[in-house]
Amino acid sequence: MVVLPSHVFIRLASDEPIEEVDTRSKINMSNLENEETIKKWANTYQLHQEKGTWWKEEALVVAGDNNLKRGVISAFHDPPYCGHPGITNTNALLKQNYWWPNMKKDIEEYIKGCAVCQANKINTPSKAAPISHYYRPRSTTFQSSDHGLHHQVTTITRI
């Protein structure tokens, strides 16, 4: 086996994956188009601008349509190496790098609509309450006139 030294490889402009660079470019373009909206958010959400880019703490602000937001969520949720991490983990991963108002709600909606997650979801039904809370048994005894036998009928009425 031959191992080539690192200097023979071409380096990208940054160490970020191409998909990440593309996503940030789309966000920056959308943010330029939605700058008035971001300015309205700035005081409420403590946003700041550096070199033309809007941030909330260390997270890039995402302003734009739902398709852009779904694309960002998808990038942290759908790839095989992410493993469909669920609502809590996807939110934790995303908020390290991106932010927009109601982001958690958008993540929840996206994941609840993810066919792979729903197909693999482990349903944990709550423990059933005792039957006495839901049903009222009632017994009636009667005597058959033909053979002198006694019969008991129990009916259960759902409350």
DSSP file (Angstrom, degrees, kcal/mol; ACC not computed):
  #  RESIDUE AA STRUCTURE BP1 BP2  ACC     N-H-->O    O-->H-N    N-H-->O    O-->H-N    TCO  KAPPA ALPHA  PHI   PSI    X-CA   Y-CA   Z-CA
    1    1 A M              0   0    0      0, 0.0     2,-0.5     0, 0.0     0, 0.0   0.000 360.0 360.0 360.0 137.8    0.0    0.0    0.0
    2    2 A V        -     0   0    0      2,-0.0     2,-0.6     0, 0.0     0, 0.0  -0.937 360.0-159.1-111.6 128.8    1.3    3.5   -0.9
    3    3 A V        -     0   0    0     -2,-0.5     0, 0.0     0, 0.0     0, 0.0  -0.936  13.3-145.0-108.3 121.7    0.3    6.5    1.2
    4    4 A L        -     0   0    0     -2,-0.6     2,-0.1     1,-0.1     5,-0.0  -0.607  22.2-109.3 -85.7 145.0    0.6    9.8   -0.6
    5    5 A P    >   -     0   0    0      0, 0.0     3,-1.5     0, 0.0     4,-0.2  -0.373  27.9-114.9 -70.3 153.9    1.7   12.9    1.3
    6    6 A S  G >  S+     0   0    0      1,-0.3     3,-1.6     2,-0.2    -2,-0.0   0.752 107.2  70.7 -64.2 -26.1   -1.0   15.5    1.9
    7    7 A H  G 3  S+     0   0    0      1,-0.3    -1,-0.3     3,-0.0     4,-0.1   0.658  88.8  63.5 -69.3 -13.6    0.8   18.2   -0.2
    8    8 A V  G <  S+     0   0    0     -3,-1.5     2,-0.3     2,-0.1    -1,-0.3   0.551  89.7  85.5 -85.4  -6.0   -0.1   16.3   -3.4
    9    9 A F  S <  S-     0   0    0     -3,-1.6     2,-0.4    -4,-0.2    -3,-0.0  -0.691  83.3-116.7 -96.0 148.3   -3.8   16.8   -2.9
   10   10 A I        -     0   0    0     -2,-0.3     2,-0.4     1,-0.0    -2,-0.1  -0.660  30.3-144.0 -80.3 134.5   -5.8   19.8   -3.9
   11   11 A R        -     0   0    0     -2,-0.4     4,-0.1    -4,-0.1     2,-0.0  -0.786   9.3-124.8-101.3 144.3   -7.3   21.7   -1.0
   12   12 A L        -     0   0    0     -2,-0.4    -1,-0.1     2,-0.2     3,-0.0  -0.286  36.3 -99.1 -72.6 168.7  -10.7   23.4   -1.0
   13   13 A A  S    S+     0   0    0      3,-0.1     2,-0.3    -2,-0.0    -1,-0.1   0.781 108.2  11.2 -61.7 -26.0  -11.0   27.0   -0.1
   14   14 A S  S    S-     0   0    0      2,-0.2    -2,-0.2     1,-0.0     7,-0.1  -0.909  78.8-112.1-142.6 172.1  -12.0   25.8    3.3
   15   15 A D  S    S+     0   0    0     -2,-0.3     3,-0.1    -4,-0.1    -2,-0.0   0.486  82.5 108.3 -84.9  -2.5  -12.1   22.6    5.3
   16   16 A E  S    S-     0   0    0      1,-0.1    -2,-0.2     2,-0.1    -3,-0.1  -0.458  81.0-100.9 -74.2 146.3  -15.9   22.6    5.2
   17   17 A P     >  -     0   0    0      0, 0.0     4,-1.9     0, 0.0     3,-0.5  -0.294  31.8-112.9 -61.3 152.9  -17.7   20.0    3.1
   18   18 A I  H  > S+     0   0    0      1,-0.2     4,-2.6     2,-0.2     5,-0.2   0.874 116.8  56.6 -56.7 -40.8  -19.0   21.3   -0.3
   19   19 A E  H  > S+     0   0    0      1,-0.2     4,-2.4     2,-0.2    -1,-0.2   0.889 106.9  49.5 -60.1 -39.0  -22.6   20.7    0.8
   20   20 A E  H  > S+     0   0    0     -3,-0.5     4,-2.5     2,-0.2    -1,-0.2   0.908 110.8  48.8 -67.0 -42.6  -22.0   23.0    3.9
   21   21 A V  H  X S+     0   0    0     -4,-1.9     4,-2.1     2,-0.2    -2,-0.2   0.911 112.6  49.1 -62.5 -42.5  -20.5   25.7    1.8
   22   22 A D  H  X S+     0   0    0     -4,-2.6     4,-2.2     2,-0.2    -2,-0.2   0.904 110.7  50.0 -63.7 -43.0  -23.5   25.5   -0.7
   23   23 A T  H  X S+     0   0    0     -4,-2.4     4,-2.3     1,-0.2    -2,-0.2   0.928 110.8  48.9 -62.5 -45.9  -26.0   25.6    2.2
   24   24 A R  H  X S+     0   0    0     -4,-2.5     4,-2.7     1,-0.2    -1,-0.2   0.876 109.5  53.1 -63.3 -37.3  -24.3   28.7    3.7
   25   25 A S  H  X S+     0   0    0     -4,-2.1     4,-2.3     2,-0.2    -1,-0.2   0.925 109.7  47.7 -63.0 -44.3  -24.3   30.4    0.3
   26   26 A K  H  X S+     0   0    0     -4,-2.2     4,-2.4     2,-0.2    -2,-0.2   0.900 112.8  49.3 -62.8 -40.5  -28.0   29.8   -0.2
   27   27 A I  H  X S+     0   0    0     -4,-2.3     4,-2.9     2,-0.2    36,-0.3   0.931 110.3  49.7 -65.1 -45.8  -28.7   31.1    3.3
   28   28 A N  H  X S+     0   0    0     -4,-2.7     4,-1.8     2,-0.2    -2,-0.2   0.894 111.7  49.0 -62.0 -39.6  -26.6   34.2    2.8
   29   29 A M  H  X S+     0   0    0     -4,-2.3     4,-1.6     2,-0.2    -1,-0.2   0.927 113.4  46.7 -63.7 -44.6  -28.4   35.0   -0.5
   30   30 A S  H  X S+     0   0    0     -4,-2.4     4,-1.5     1,-0.2    -2,-0.2   0.882 109.3  54.6 -65.3 -38.5  -31.8   34.5    1.2
   31   31 A N  H  < S+     0   0    0     -4,-2.9    -1,-0.2     1,-0.2     7,-0.2   0.857 105.0  53.5 -65.4 -34.7  -30.7   36.7    4.1
   32   32 A L  H >< S+     0   0    0     -4,-1.8     3,-0.9     1,-0.2    -1,-0.2   0.908 110.6  47.1 -63.3 -41.1  -29.8   39.5    1.7
   33   33 A E  H 3< S+     0   0    0     -4,-1.6    -2,-0.2     1,-0.2    -1,-0.2   0.761 119.9  39.9 -70.0 -25.1  -33.3   39.2    0.2
   34   34 A N  T 3X S+     0   0    0     -4,-1.5     4,-2.0    29,-0.2     3,-0.4  -0.038  74.0 125.1-114.7  28.9  -34.9   39.2    3.7
   35   35 A E  H <> S+     0   0    0     -3,-0.9     4,-2.5     1,-0.2     5,-0.2   0.845  71.4  56.7 -62.3 -35.0  -32.7   41.7    5.5
   36   36 A E  H  > S+     0   0    0     -3,-0.2     4,-1.6     2,-0.2    -1,-0.2   0.903 107.6  49.1 -62.8 -39.9  -35.7   43.8    6.6
   37   37 A T  H  > S+     0   0    0     -3,-0.4     4,-1.6     2,-0.2    -2,-0.2   0.925 110.9  49.6 -63.2 -44.8  -37.2   40.8    8.3
   38   38 A I  H  X S+     0   0    0     -4,-2.0     4,-1.7     1,-0.2    -2,-0.2   0.894 107.3  54.5 -63.2 -40.0  -33.9   40.1   10.1
   39   39 A K  H  X S+     0   0    0     -4,-2.5     4,-0.6     1,-0.2    -1,-0.2   0.864 106.4  52.3 -62.4 -34.8  -33.6   43.7   11.2
   40   40 A K  H  X S+     0   0    0     -4,-1.6     4,-0.5     1,-0.2    -1,-0.2   0.854 112.9  45.1 -66.8 -34.3  -37.1   43.3   12.8
   41   41 A W  H  X S+     0   0    0     -4,-1.6     4,-2.9     1,-0.2     5,-0.3   0.757  92.0  87.9 -75.8 -25.7  -35.8   40.2   14.6
   42   42 A A  H  X>S+     0   0    0     -4,-1.7     5,-2.2     1,-0.2     4,-0.6   0.832  94.0  33.9 -50.9 -51.2  -32.5   41.8   15.7
   43   43 A N  H ><5S+     0   0    0     -4,-0.6     3,-0.6    -3,-0.2    -1,-0.2   0.916 118.7  51.6 -72.6 -41.8  -33.6   43.4   19.0
   44   44 A T  H 3<5S+     0   0    0     -4,-0.5    -2,-0.2     1,-0.2    -1,-0.2   0.895 123.6  28.1 -61.3 -41.4  -36.1   40.7   20.0
   45   45 A Y  H 3<5S-     0   0    0     -4,-2.9    -1,-0.2    56,-0.0    -2,-0.2   0.251 107.1-115.3-108.4  11.5  -33.7   37.8   19.5
   46   46 A Q  T <<5 +     0   0    0     -3,-0.6    11,-0.5    -4,-0.6     2,-0.2   0.942  52.5 171.5  53.4  55.2  -30.3   39.6   20.2
   47   47 A L      < -     0   0    0     -5,-2.2     2,-0.3    -6,-0.2     9,-0.2  -0.622  13.7-164.9 -90.8 153.5  -29.0   39.2   16.7
   48   48 A H  E     -A   55   0A   0      7,-2.6     7,-3.1    -2,-0.2     2,-0.5  -0.971  12.8-132.8-137.7 156.2  -25.8   40.8   15.5
   49   49 A Q  E     +A   54   0A   0     -2,-0.3     2,-0.4     5,-0.2     5,-0.2  -0.915  19.3 179.7-114.0 132.2  -24.2   41.4   12.1
   50   50 A E  E >  S-A   53   0A   0      3,-2.9     3,-2.0    -2,-0.5    -2,-0.0  -0.985  73.8 -20.0-131.2 121.9  -20.6   40.7   11.2
   51   51 A K  T 3  S-     0   0    0     -2,-0.4     3,-0.1     1,-0.3    -1,-0.1   0.864 128.5 -49.5  50.8  42.1  -19.2   41.4    7.8
   52   52 A G  T 3  S+     0   0    0      1,-0.2     2,-0.4   -20,-0.0    -1,-0.3   0.497 116.8 111.9  80.9   3.4  -22.7   41.4    6.3
   53   53 A T  E <   -A   50   0A   0     -3,-2.0    -3,-2.9   -21,-0.0     2,-0.4  -0.930  61.4-135.4-114.4 134.5  -23.7   38.1    7.9
   54   54 A W  E     -A   49   0A   0     -2,-0.4     7,-2.2    -5,-0.2     2,-0.3  -0.705  26.9-179.1 -91.8 137.2  -26.3   37.9   10.6
   55   55 A W  E     -AB  48  60A   0     -7,-3.1    -7,-2.6    -2,-0.4     2,-0.5  -0.947  30.0-153.0-133.8 150.4  -25.7   35.8   13.7
   56   56 A K  E >  S- B   0  59A   0      3,-2.8     3,-2.5    -2,-0.3     2,-0.4  -0.953  81.9 -53.5-118.9 106.4  -27.4   34.7   16.9
   57   57 A E  T 3  S-     0   0    0     -2,-0.5    -9,-0.1   -11,-0.5   -11,-0.0  -0.496 122.9 -22.2  55.4-116.6  -24.4   34.0   19.2
   58   58 A E  T 3  S+     0   0    0     -2,-0.4     2,-0.4    -3,-0.1    -1,-0.3   0.365 118.7  99.6-100.7   4.9  -22.4   31.5   17.1
   59   59 A A  E <  S-B   56   0A   0     -3,-2.5    -3,-2.8    39,-0.1    39,-0.3  -0.768  75.0-121.0 -99.6 136.0  -25.3   30.4   14.9
   60   60 A L  E     -Bc  55  98A   0     37,-2.9    39,-2.2    -2,-0.4     2,-0.2  -0.554  30.9-121.3 -71.3 129.8  -25.9   31.7   11.4
   61   61 A V  E     - c   0  99A   0     -7,-2.2     2,-0.6    -2,-0.3    39,-0.2  -0.547  22.0-154.2 -74.9 135.9  -29.4   33.3   11.1
   62   62 A V        +     0   0    0     37,-2.8     2,-0.4    -2,-0.2   -34,-0.1  -0.950  19.5 169.4-114.8 113.1  -31.6   31.7    8.5
   63   63 A A        +     0   0    0     -2,-0.6     2,-0.3   -36,-0.3   -29,-0.2  -0.976  35.2  71.5-119.7 136.6  -34.3   33.9    7.0
   64   64 A G  S    S-     0   0    0     -2,-0.4    -2,-0.1   -30,-0.1   -37,-0.0  -0.963  78.9 -27.7 152.1-168.6  -36.3   32.8    4.0
   65   65 A D     >  -     0   0    0     -2,-0.3     4,-1.6     1,-0.1     3,-0.5  -0.166  59.7-103.5 -76.5 169.9  -38.9   30.4    2.9
   66   66 A N  H  > S+     0   0    0      1,-0.2     4,-3.0     2,-0.2     5,-0.2   0.787 116.7  64.5 -64.6 -28.0  -39.7   27.0    4.3
   67   67 A N  H  > S+     0   0    0      2,-0.2     4,-2.0     1,-0.2    -1,-0.2   0.906 103.6  47.0 -63.1 -40.1  -38.0   25.2    1.5
   68   68 A L  H  > S+     0   0    0     -3,-0.5     4,-2.0     2,-0.2    -2,-0.2   0.935 113.7  47.5 -65.4 -45.2  -34.6   26.7    2.6
   69   69 A K  H  X S+     0   0    0     -4,-1.6     4,-2.6     1,-0.2    -2,-0.2   0.909 111.5  50.5 -63.3 -42.3  -35.3   25.8    6.3
   70   70 A R  H  X S+     0   0    0     -4,-3.0     4,-3.0     1,-0.2    -1,-0.2   0.874 108.3  54.2 -63.0 -35.7  -36.4   22.3    5.3
   71   71 A G  H  X S+     0   0    0     -4,-2.0     4,-1.8    -5,-0.2    -1,-0.2   0.896 108.9  47.6 -63.7 -39.9  -33.1   22.0    3.3
   72   72 A V  H  X S+     0   0    0     -4,-2.0     4,-0.9     2,-0.2    -2,-0.2   0.932 114.1  46.6 -66.3 -45.8  -31.1   22.9    6.3
   73   73 A I  H >X S+     0   0    0     -4,-2.6     3,-1.0     1,-0.2     4,-0.8   0.932 110.5  53.9 -60.7 -44.9  -33.0   20.5    8.5
   74   74 A S  H >X S+     0   0    0     -4,-3.0     4,-2.6     1,-0.3     3,-0.9   0.875 101.9  58.1 -57.3 -40.2  -32.6   17.8    5.9
   75   75 A A  H 3< S+     0   0    0     -4,-1.8    -1,-0.3     1,-0.3    -2,-0.2   0.777 113.8  38.4 -63.8 -26.2  -28.8   18.2    5.8
   76   76 A F  H << S+     0   0    0     -3,-1.0    -1,-0.3    -4,-0.9    -2,-0.2   0.446 128.6  31.1-101.4  -2.0  -28.6   17.4    9.5
   77   77 A H  H << S+     0   0    0     -3,-0.9     7,-1.2    -4,-0.8    -3,-0.2   0.743 112.0  48.9-121.8 -43.1  -31.2   14.7    9.5
   78   78 A D  S  < S+     0   0    0     -4,-2.6    -3,-0.1    -5,-0.2     5,-0.1   0.817  75.7 100.5 -83.2 -34.1  -31.5   12.7    6.3
   79   79 A P  S >>>S-     0   0    0      0, 0.0     3,-1.8     0, 0.0     4,-1.4  -0.171  77.9-119.8 -58.1 148.0  -27.9   11.7    5.3
   80   80 A P  T 345S+     0   0    0      0, 0.0     3,-0.0     0, 0.0    -2,-0.0   0.836 113.5  58.1 -55.8 -34.4  -27.1    8.0    6.1
   81   81 A Y  T 345S+     0   0    0      1,-0.2    -3,-0.0     2,-0.1     0, 0.0   0.668 104.2  52.7 -73.4 -13.8  -24.2    9.2    8.3
   82   82 A C  T <45S-     0   0    0     -3,-1.8    -1,-0.2    -5,-0.0    -4,-0.1   0.788  93.9-150.7 -86.6 -31.5  -26.6   11.2   10.4
   83   83 A G  T  <5 -     0   0    0     -4,-1.4    -5,-0.1     1,-0.2    -2,-0.1   0.779  51.4 -75.3  71.6  29.2  -28.9    8.2   10.9
   84   84 A H      < -     0   0    0     -7,-1.2    -1,-0.2    -5,-0.5    -6,-0.1   0.957  60.4-163.5  47.0  71.2  -32.2   10.1   11.3
   85   85 A P     >  -     0   0    0      0, 0.0     4,-0.6     0, 0.0    -1,-0.1   0.451  27.5-119.3 -74.5  -0.1  -31.3   11.2   14.8
   86   86 A G  H  >  -     0   0    0      3,-0.2     4,-2.1     1,-0.1     5,-0.2  -0.192  38.9 -60.1  88.8 175.4  -34.8   12.2   16.0
   87   87 A I  H  > S+     0   0    0      2,-0.2     4,-2.5     1,-0.2     5,-0.2   0.949 129.2  44.1 -65.4 -53.4  -36.2   15.5   17.1
   88   88 A T  H  > S+     0   0    0      1,-0.2     4,-2.2     2,-0.2    -1,-0.2   0.922 118.4  42.3 -62.7 -47.0  -34.1   16.3   20.2
   89   89 A N  H  X S+     0   0    0     -4,-0.6     4,-2.4     2,-0.2    -1,-0.2   0.882 113.8  51.2 -70.8 -37.7  -30.7   15.3   18.6
   90   90 A T  H  X S+     0   0    0     -4,-2.1     4,-2.8     2,-0.2     5,-0.2   0.928 111.4  49.0 -63.6 -43.2  -31.5   17.0   15.2
   91   91 A N  H  X S+     0   0    0     -4,-2.5     4,-2.6    -5,-0.2    -2,-0.2   0.920 111.1  49.8 -60.4 -44.3  -32.4   20.2   17.2
   92   92 A A  H  X S+     0   0    0     -4,-2.2     4,-0.5    -5,-0.2    -1,-0.2   0.902 113.7  45.6 -62.7 -41.3  -29.1   19.9   19.2
   93   93 A L  H >< S+     0   0    0     -4,-2.4     3,-0.7     1,-0.2     4,-0.5   0.934 115.5  46.1 -66.0 -46.4  -27.0   19.5   16.0
   94   94 A L  H >X S+     0   0    0     -4,-2.8     4,-2.9     1,-0.2     3,-1.9   0.910 104.8  58.0 -65.6 -44.7  -28.7   22.3   14.1
   95   95 A K  H 3< S+     0   0    0     -4,-2.6    -1,-0.2     1,-0.3    -2,-0.2   0.630  94.2  68.0 -70.3  -9.7  -28.7   24.9   16.8
   96   96 A Q  T << S+     0   0    0     -3,-0.7    -1,-0.3    -4,-0.5    -2,-0.2   0.802 121.7  14.5 -69.6 -28.6  -24.9   24.7   17.1
   97   97 A N  T <4 S+     0   0    0     -3,-1.9   -37,-2.9    -4,-0.5     2,-0.3   0.654 125.8  38.0-121.3 -23.6  -24.7   26.2   13.6
   98   98 A Y  E  <  -c   60   0A   0     -4,-2.9     2,-0.3   -39,-0.3   -37,-0.2  -0.916  52.4-175.4-136.0 157.0  -28.0   27.7   12.6
   99   99 A W  E     +c   61   0A   0    -39,-2.2   -37,-2.8    -2,-0.3    -4,-0.0  -0.986  12.0 153.2-151.8 142.8  -30.9   29.7   14.1
  100  100 A W    >   -     0   0    0     -2,-0.3     3,-1.4   -39,-0.2   -37,-0.1  -0.940  53.9 -80.0-156.7 157.3  -34.3   31.0   13.1
  101  101 A P  T 3  S+     0   0    0      0, 0.0    -2,-0.0     0, 0.0   -60,-0.0  -0.302 115.9  10.1 -59.0 141.6  -37.5   31.8   15.1
  102  102 A N  T 3> S+     0   0    0      1,-0.1     4,-2.0     3,-0.1     5,-0.2   0.765  81.4 148.7  61.4  29.2  -39.6   28.7   15.9
  103  103 A M  H <>  +     0   0    0     -3,-1.4     4,-2.4     1,-0.2     5,-0.2   0.903  67.5  53.6 -60.1 -43.0  -36.8   26.4   14.6
  104  104 A K  H  > S+     0   0    0      1,-0.2     4,-2.6     2,-0.2    -1,-0.2   0.903 108.0  50.5 -61.3 -40.7  -37.6   23.6   17.1
  105  105 A K  H  > S+     0   0    0      1,-0.2     4,-2.5     2,-0.2    -1,-0.2   0.911 110.6  49.4 -62.8 -42.6  -41.3   23.6   15.9
  106  106 A D  H  X S+     0   0    0     -4,-2.0     4,-2.3     2,-0.2    -2,-0.2   0.889 111.0  50.0 -64.0 -38.9  -40.1   23.3   12.2
  107  107 A I  H  X S+     0   0    0     -4,-2.4     4,-2.6     2,-0.2     5,-0.3   0.926 110.3  50.3 -64.2 -45.1  -37.7   20.5   13.2
  108  108 A E  H  X S+     0   0    0     -4,-2.6     4,-2.6     1,-0.2    -2,-0.2   0.931 112.0  47.0 -59.0 -47.1  -40.6   18.6   14.9
  109  109 A E  H  X S+     0   0    0     -4,-2.5     4,-1.1     1,-0.2    -1,-0.2   0.906 112.5  50.2 -62.5 -41.9  -42.9   19.0   12.0
  110  110 A Y  H  < S+     0   0    0     -4,-2.3     3,-0.4     1,-0.2    -2,-0.2   0.941 114.4  42.7 -61.8 -47.9  -40.2   17.9    9.5
  111  111 A I  H >< S+     0   0    0     -4,-2.6     3,-1.3     1,-0.2    -2,-0.2   0.860 109.2  56.6 -72.3 -35.4  -39.3   14.8   11.5
  112  112 A K  H 3< S+     0   0    0     -4,-2.6    -1,-0.2     1,-0.3    -2,-0.2   0.764 110.9  47.1 -64.9 -22.7  -43.0   13.9   12.2
  113  113 A G  T 3< S+     0   0    0     -4,-1.1     2,-0.7    -3,-0.4    -1,-0.3   0.398  85.0 111.9 -95.6   1.7  -43.4   13.9    8.5
  114  114 A C    <>  -     0   0    0     -3,-1.3     4,-2.4    -4,-0.2     5,-0.2  -0.669  55.4-157.4 -80.5 115.5  -40.2   11.8    7.8
  115  115 A A  H  > S+     0   0    0     -2,-0.7     4,-2.3     1,-0.2     5,-0.2   0.872  91.4  52.9 -61.6 -38.7  -41.3    8.4    6.5
  116  116 A V  H  > S+     0   0    0      2,-0.2     4,-1.6     1,-0.2    -1,-0.2   0.930 111.3  45.8 -64.6 -45.1  -38.1    6.7    7.6
  117  117 A C  H  > S+     0   0    0      1,-0.2     4,-0.8     2,-0.2    -2,-0.2   0.919 114.3  47.5 -64.4 -43.0  -38.4    7.9   11.1
  118  118 A Q  H  < S+     0   0    0     -4,-2.4     3,-0.3     1,-0.2    -1,-0.2   0.870 111.1  51.3 -68.4 -35.0  -42.1    7.0   11.4
  119  119 A A  H  < S+     0   0    0     -4,-2.3    -1,-0.2    -5,-0.2    -2,-0.2   0.823 118.8  37.3 -69.1 -30.3  -41.4    3.5    9.9
  120  120 A N  H  < S+     0   0    0     -4,-1.6    -1,-0.2    -5,-0.2    -2,-0.2   0.396  87.8 123.4-102.5   1.9  -38.6    2.9   12.4
  121  121 A K     <  -     0   0    0     -4,-0.8     2,-0.8    -3,-0.3    -3,-0.0  -0.402  59.9-133.3 -68.3 135.9  -40.2    4.6   15.4
  122  122 A I        -     0   0    0     -2,-0.1     2,-0.5     2,-0.0    -1,-0.1  -0.819  19.7-142.0 -90.3 115.1  -40.6    2.5   18.5
  123  123 A N        -     0   0    0     -2,-0.8    -2,-0.0     1,-0.1    -1,-0.0  -0.653  16.3-171.8 -79.8 127.1  -44.0    3.0   19.8
  124  124 A T        -     0   0    0     -2,-0.5     3,-0.1     3,-0.0    -1,-0.1  -0.776  12.2-159.4-118.9  84.9  -44.2    3.1   23.6
  125  125 A P        -     0   0    0      0, 0.0     3,-0.1     0, 0.0     2,-0.0  -0.301  26.2-103.6 -64.9 148.1  -47.8    3.1   24.5
  126  126 A S        -     0   0    0      1,-0.1     2,-0.1     3,-0.0     3,-0.1  -0.324  47.7 -85.2 -68.7 155.8  -48.6    4.3   28.0
  127  127 A K        -     0   0    0      1,-0.1    -1,-0.1    -3,-0.1     2,-0.1  -0.407  50.7-113.2 -63.6 130.0  -49.5    1.8   30.6
  128  128 A A        -     0   0    0     -2,-0.1    -1,-0.1    -3,-0.1     3,-0.1  -0.376  28.3-118.8 -67.0 140.7  -53.2    0.9   30.3
  129  129 A A        -     0   0    0      1,-0.1    -1,-0.1    -2,-0.1     5,-0.1  -0.407  44.6 -80.2 -73.5 155.9  -55.3    1.9   33.3
  130  130 A P    >   -     0   0    0      0, 0.0     3,-1.8     0, 0.0     4,-0.5  -0.238  40.8-117.4 -56.5 146.9  -57.1   -0.8   35.2
  131  131 A I  G >> S+     0   0    0      1,-0.3     4,-2.3     2,-0.2     3,-1.3   0.782 108.2  71.3 -60.2 -28.7  -60.3   -1.9   33.5
  132  132 A S  G 34 S+     0   0    0      1,-0.3    -1,-0.3     2,-0.2    -3,-0.0   0.750  91.6  59.6 -63.8 -22.0  -62.5   -0.8   36.5
  133  133 A H  G <4 S+     0   0    0     -3,-1.8    -1,-0.3     1,-0.2    -2,-0.2   0.762 117.3  28.9 -75.9 -23.2  -61.8    2.8   35.5
  134  134 A Y  T <4 S+     0   0    0     -3,-1.3    25,-2.9    -4,-0.5     2,-0.3   0.674 118.4  48.4-109.8 -22.2  -63.3    2.4   32.0
  135  135 A Y  E  <  -D  158   0B   0     -4,-2.3    23,-0.2    23,-0.2    -1,-0.1  -0.916  56.0-155.0-128.0 147.8  -65.9   -0.3   32.4
  136  136 A R  E     -D  157   0B   0     21,-2.6    21,-2.0    -2,-0.3     2,-0.1  -0.925  19.1-150.0-121.4 105.0  -68.8   -1.0   34.8
  137  137 A P  E     -D  156   0B   0      0, 0.0     2,-0.4     0, 0.0    19,-0.2  -0.471  14.3-172.7 -73.0 145.6  -69.7   -4.7   35.0
  138  138 A R  E     -D  155   0B   0     17,-2.7    17,-3.0    -2,-0.1     2,-0.4  -0.984   6.0-157.5-141.4 127.7  -73.3   -5.6   35.7
  139  139 A S  E     -D  154   0B   0     -2,-0.4     2,-0.4    15,-0.2    15,-0.2  -0.828   6.0-170.8-108.4 144.3  -74.7   -9.0   36.4
  140  140 A T  E     -D  153   0B   0     13,-2.7    13,-2.8    -2,-0.4     2,-0.4  -0.997   6.6-159.6-131.7 128.3  -78.2  -10.2   36.1
  141  141 A T  E     +D  152   0B   0     -2,-0.4     2,-0.3    11,-0.2    11,-0.2  -0.902  17.7 168.3-108.0 135.3  -79.4  -13.6   37.3
  142  142 A F  E     -D  151   0B   0      9,-2.5     9,-3.0    -2,-0.4     2,-0.5  -0.963  28.7-125.8-141.6 161.0  -82.6  -15.2   35.9
  143  143 A Q  E     -D  150   0B   0     -2,-0.3     2,-0.4     7,-0.2     7,-0.2  -0.903  19.1-132.5-111.7 131.7  -84.2  -18.6   36.1
  144  144 A S     >  -     0   0    0      5,-3.2     4,-1.1    -2,-0.5     5,-0.3  -0.688   9.1-151.6 -81.3 131.1  -85.2  -20.5   33.0
  145  145 A S  T  4 S+     0   0    0     -2,-0.4    -1,-0.1     1,-0.2    -2,-0.0   0.707  86.0  65.1 -77.1 -19.0  -88.8  -21.8   33.3
  146  146 A D  T  4 S+     0   0    0      1,-0.1    -1,-0.2     3,-0.1    -2,-0.0   0.934 122.5   6.3 -71.2 -47.5  -88.2  -24.8   31.0
  147  147 A H  T  4 S-     0   0    0      2,-0.1    -2,-0.2    -3,-0.1    -1,-0.1   0.362  96.4-111.2-122.4   3.8  -85.7  -26.7   33.1
  148  148 A G     <  +     0   0    0     -4,-1.1     2,-0.2     1,-0.2    -3,-0.1   0.699  66.4 149.4  73.4  18.8  -85.4  -24.9   36.4
  149  149 A L        -     0   0    0     -5,-0.3    -5,-3.2    -6,-0.0     2,-0.5  -0.581  42.3-136.2 -87.4 147.3  -81.8  -23.8   35.6
  150  150 A H  E     -D  143   0B   0     -7,-0.2     2,-0.4    -2,-0.2    -7,-0.2  -0.865  21.9-169.3 -99.8 136.2  -80.4  -20.6   36.9
  151  151 A H  E     -D  142   0B   0     -9,-3.0    -9,-2.5    -2,-0.5     2,-0.5  -0.935   9.8-155.2-123.5 147.6  -78.4  -18.4   34.4
  152  152 A Q  E     -D  141   0B   0     -2,-0.4     2,-0.5   -11,-0.2   -11,-0.2  -0.990   6.6-167.4-123.7 129.6  -76.2  -15.5   35.0
  153  153 A V  E     -D  140   0B   0    -13,-2.8   -13,-2.7    -2,-0.5     2,-0.5  -0.960   4.0-162.9-114.4 128.7  -75.5  -12.9   32.3
  154  154 A T  E     -D  139   0B   0     -2,-0.5     2,-0.4   -15,-0.2   -15,-0.2  -0.953   6.9-172.9-113.1 125.8  -72.8  -10.3   32.8
  155  155 A T  E     -D  138   0B   0    -17,-3.0   -17,-2.7    -2,-0.5     2,-0.6  -0.887  13.1-147.1-114.5 149.0  -72.7   -7.3   30.7
  156  156 A I  E     -D  137   0B   0     -2,-0.4     2,-0.6   -19,-0.2    -2,-0.0  -0.965  10.2-160.1-118.1 120.0  -69.9   -4.7   30.6
  157  157 A T  E     -D  136   0B   0    -21,-2.0   -21,-2.6    -2,-0.6     2,-0.4  -0.871  15.7-133.6-101.7 126.0  -70.9   -1.1   30.0
  158  158 A R  E      D  135   0B   0     -2,-0.6   -23,-0.2   -23,-0.2   -24,-0.1  -0.633 360.0 360.0 -78.3 131.0  -68.2    1.2   28.8
  159  159 A I              0   0    0    -25,-2.9    -1,-0.1    -2,-0.4   -24,-0.1   0.440 360.0 360.0 -88.5 360.0  -68.3    4.5   30.7
